[in-house]
Structure formats: C-alpha cells, structure tokens
Amino acid sequence: MATTQVLDSRGLLMIRRIDSVLITHPELSDHRDDIEISLEGSRIVLRGQLPSVALKQALVPAIRQAGVLGQICNCVEIH
C-alpha cells in the first residue's frame, strides 16, 4: 500500500479498506502492487499502470465496494 501524504486515522482506515477490496478482487488482485492509492483533500486518487482498459474501468466500482462514496480520480495509465 503506497500513499503520498500523512493520513489521519479515518483516511488511513479508508485506504486500508480500499486496499483490502483490491487485494481480494478477482481481476485486480494480481495488479495491486501497480496501483498507488492516495487521499488528496477529500478525494481518492489512483495512479499507476494497468495492462488493459477493462482493468482500469474495474477500479472505481471495486473501490465503491469498500464504501467510498466521495470523489475518485482514476489517473491510472494503460501500458
């Protein structure tokens, strides 16, 4: 799990929930180490690289499963 700023306990808990969902996700689990999750202000920001558009599109619904209702900025690139 990689983050780019110091988080309060609530933010850290949210990052851990997201990480847990991604680790157990059938398609995304193999690529978890390629994705950086950070909390910037009130939004979740995703960075990194994935091998397909389908995997990138699966990120936001997976994160919603973690209970994240706020803004998610998916900056993941396809390689």
CORSULBEL-V556454 format. One record per run of one state. SS is the DSSP state (h for helix, s for strand, l for the rest). FROM is the first residue (numbers start at 1). TO is the last residue. If there is no record, write none. Layout:
ss = [SS SS]
from = [FROM FROM]
to = [TO TO]
This chain:
ss = [l h l h s l s l h l s l s l]
from = [1 9 25 29 35 41 43 51 53 66 72 75 77 79]
to = [8 24 28 34 40 42 50 52 65 71 74 76 78 79]
